[in-house]
Amino acid sequence: MTETAPLGRRAAVEFVGTGALVAVVVGSGIQAVRLSQDVGLQLLANSLATLFGLGVLILLLGPVSGAHFNPAVTLAAWWTGRRGGEGPDLREVAAYVPAQVAGAIGGAVLTDAMFAEPLVRWSTHDRWAPHLWLGEAVATAGLVLLVLGLARVGRAHLAPAAVASYIGAAYWFTSSTGFANPAVTIGRAFTDTFAGIAPASVLPFVAAQLVGLAGGVGLAAVLFGRPTPAAGDVLVPHGDHQPTAAGH
């Protein structure tokens, strides 16, 4: 991409990309449960599929929209770039976030259809505990720090591998399995399968993710300094800029 795509196209990419990400997460979870009774193997299969799928999606779609697929990443990009004009503006945020949420819900419904599950069945997988909320805050802070940090040290081109690897690791080192994504969290409430989350558990998870978002932005400023207006935080799909985002 050598020019900025129209906003409608970028929002469509965020819709499709987030939906595809949820399809990978939910579909691999369903498949894992059907093929193995070992919970550890189920999580391993789920995490590996997500790692590879996310990397491909960022690599393919990043040059068009920035491959955020995650309201936390979009908000971090807006907040850090608002003064220098390098990040998305509020109009773009208003287009991206609903597209991400709608895509996540659509991805869950589509995956249920592929596996002959009820199209919409609220998850009964309760994830309600303070240690899980802490895990979500940590996972989201780490993701935001990674995305902003890669841009500030001039290594945004490594985002597909780095972000996917981080999310794959977050499955295992966080108590919550590292959702780190408000849109995906909402989408996963629509499927009563391995990757689901009960609707009552969604709000605390999203709140914890927003806390993590603030923490990640703060850590990036402390560890890497504030971006100059000329450098920005990349997180935009303009010209030669590389994809730098996501989360699961």
N, C-alpha and C positions, 0 to 999 in steps of 0.2 A: 504493500500500500504506500503510495507516494502522496496521497491527498486524504484529508479527513473525510470519512464517509458521512452521508447525511445522518442526522440524529435518529430518524426513523429506522434506518438500517442498523445503526449501532444498537438501538433498543431491541430490535428483532434478534440480533446476535446474542445479546444478553439473555433474552428469553429462551432461545434455542440452546445456548451453552449451559445455562443453569438447569434447564430441563434435562439435557443429556447427562449432566453431572449427577443429578438425582437418580436418573435411570441407571447409571452405573452403580451408585451406592445401593439402591434398593434391589435392583436386579441381581447383583452379585451376592447380596445377603440372602435372597430367596434361594438362589441356586446352591449356595453354600450349605444352607440348612437341609436341602433336599439330598445333597450328596454326602453329608457327614453328620454324625451325631456328636462329634467332638466340638465343644464350644470354642476351644482354642484354634482349631483348624478353620472353623467358620469365620472367626474374626480375622485370621490370617488371609483367607481367600478374599474377604470383603475389603481389607486394607490394601492388598496388592492390586486388586482390580481398580480401586479408587485411585491409587497412586498412578497407575499407567494411564487410566482414562483421563484423569485431570491433566496430566502432562500433555497428552495429545490435544485436548481441548484448548489449553492455553496456547500451545504452539500454533494451532490452526487458526483460532479466532482472535487471538491477541492483537494482531495488526489492524483489525477492523474496529473493535470496541475497547481494547485494553484488557479484555477477558477478565473483568471483575468477578462476575457470577456470584457476587456477595455484597450485600448492602454495607457491611462493615468496611470492606475495601473501598467501595465507592465513597462513603462518608469520610474515610481517612484521606482519600485523594482530594476531595473537595476542601476539607479543613486545612490541610497542609499547603494546598496550592491556591487558596482563595486570594492571598495578597499579591502574589506574583502573576496571577492569571494563567498558571501552567496546568492547574487541575480542572476537573469538570466544574461548570457553574451550576447554580441551583436548578436551572431548566434541565440540564442533563441528569442531575440527581433525581429530579422528579420523573424523568423518563426511565432511568435505569432501575431504580428500586422496585417500582410496581412490575416491571418486566421480569425482574429476577424472581420475585415472589410468585407471579403467575406461572413462570416457567417451571419453578420448583414443584408447584402443585400439579401442573400438567405432566411433568416427568414422572411423578409418583403414580398418577392415574394410568398413564400409558404403560408403565412397567407392570402394574397390577393386571392390566389387560393382556400383556404378553405372557404372563405366567398363569392365566386363567384364575386369578384371584378376584374377589369383588372389586369393582372399579374404585369405589370409595368405601372404606371401612376404617373408622377412627382407630388409631393404634391404642392398644391396652398396655403398652410397655411403659410403665411408670418410671420416670427418671427424676425423682423428686428427693433431693438430699443436698445439704450445704456443700459436702465435699465434691459433688458433681458440678455444682455451680462454680465452685472455685476452679475445677478442672476446665470448665468452659472459658472462664476469664483468662486463665493462663494460656490456653490454646489460642484464643483470639488475639491476645496481646502478642504472642510469639509470631503469629501470622502477619499481623500489621507491621510489627518491627522488621520482619524479614522483607516484606514488600517495599517498605520505605527505605530500609537500609540498603538493599540491592541497588536501588536507584541512586542513592547518595554516594555510593562508592563506585559508581560507574559499571555495575555488573548486572544491569537489568536484563541483558540478553540471556542470563542464566536462569531467569524466572521459571520457565516451564519445568526444568529439572528440580530446581531448588524448592519451589512452592509445592510441587507434587511430593517430593521426598519429605518435606516437613509434615504435610498432612498424613502421609503414610506412617510417619513416626508418631504423630499425635494420637493416632488410634491406640497406641500402646503405652505411651508415657503419661497420658492424662486419664483420670478416673472416669471421665465422661465419654471417652473415645474421640474427643476432639471434633465436635461438630464445627465450631468456629465460624458459623454462617447463619445469620437470622433467616434468610430466605429458605435455605435447605432445611433448617429446623422446622419451619412452618410446613413445608412440603412433606416432610417425613411423618407428620401427624396424620396424613391422609391414607396411610397404609399400615395395616395391622400385620406387619411382617418383621423379620429380624432387625431391620434398620429403623423401625418405627419409633415414635415418641408420643406418649399420650398427650392429648390436647391440653390437659391441665398442667403438664410439665413444660409446655412451650414458653409461656411468658417468663418464668424464672430463668430459663436457658437464654432467651433473647436478652433479658436484662443483664445477665452475667457477661454475655458477649459484648454488649455496649460498654460495660465497665472495662472489659479487656481491650476494646477499641481505644478508649481514652488512655489506658495504660500503655498500649503499644505506641501511640502517637507521642506520649510523653517520653518513653524510653528512647525512641528514635531521635528526639531532640537532644536528650542528654548524651547519648552515645555517639551520634553522628553530627550534631549541630543542626541548626535550622537551615533549610535550603535557601540559596540565594534566588532572587527573582529570575535570574537568567537560567539557572540550572533546574529549578523546580524539583518535583518528585516523580517525573516521568509519567506515571500512571495515566497517560492519555494516549489515544490512538492516532496521534498526528504524525504524518510523514514517516520518518525512519524510526520512530520510537518503538521499542520492543515491548512485547506483552509482559505485564507484571502483576498478576493478581490471583484470585480465586479463593478456595477453601471448600470444605465439604459439609 
